[in-house]
Amino acid sequence: MTRRRALGLFFILLGLVGVGIGLTSALSELGGMYKNALEHPLDEPAPGGEAGISERMLSAAVTGGVGAIIFTVGMRMAMPRRRR
């Protein structure tokens, strides 16, 4: 196995971890918001509470996006080169 391919496999693993962390963070924020709405349906949301959730979900989405870019780079590096 060449160094390029080994580095590509490492980037694939690193990218999958980044996507997984971003996805689970965003879904846990969304789940928490819906859980709160189901437990206390008539409560008014706290001022600034919704903004905090959206900011945390956006940062989780950015983390997942960076992980997806690293994953794509790893896929390109790990693919065998075509010979003519």
N, C-alpha and C positions, 0 to 999 in steps of 0.2 A: 504494500500500500504506500502510495506516495505521500509526501508531506502535504501537498495541496489537497488531496482527497481526505486525509485525516483532519486537516484544518476545516474543510468543508463540513465534515460530519460533526465536528465540535460546534460550528456555527449553527448547524441544524438543531442540535440539542439545546444550545443557548437560546435560539429563537423560539423553540417550542416552550421553553420555560417562561420566557417573556410574554408570549401570547397567553399561556395558561394563567400566569399571575394577573395580567390585565383583564382577562375574561372573568376570572373568579372574583376579582375585586369589584368590577362593574356590576356583575350579577348579584353580589351580596348587597351592594348599595340599593339596587333596584328591589331586591327581596325585602330588605329592611323597610323601605318606603311603603311597599304594599302591605307588609305585616302591620305597620303602624296604622295604616288606613283601615285595615280590617278590624284591629283591636279597638280603635277609637274613631269611629266613622264621623262623628259630629264635631270633633275637636277642630279648632282653627290651627293651621300650621304655625309654628313659631316663626317670628320675623327673622328672615335670613336663613331659616332651616332648609328650605328648598334650594336656595343658592349654594349652600354647602354641599348638598348631595350632588348637584349638577357639576360642581367643580371637581369633586372627588371622582365622579364617573368620567369626566373628561380626562383627568390625569391617568385613570386606569386605561382609557381608550388609547391615549398616547403611548403608554407603556406597551400595550398590545400591538400597536402599529409599528413601533420600533422593533419589537420582537418579530413581527412579520417580515420586516425588511431584512433583518439578520438571517431569518430562516431562508428567504429567497436567495440571498447571497451565498449561503451555505449550500443550497441546492445546486446553484450554478457551479460552485467550486467542486462539488462532489461528483458531478456528472462526468463520465468518461468523455474525453475529446474524440471527435469524429475524425477519422483519417480519410484522406482522399485517395 
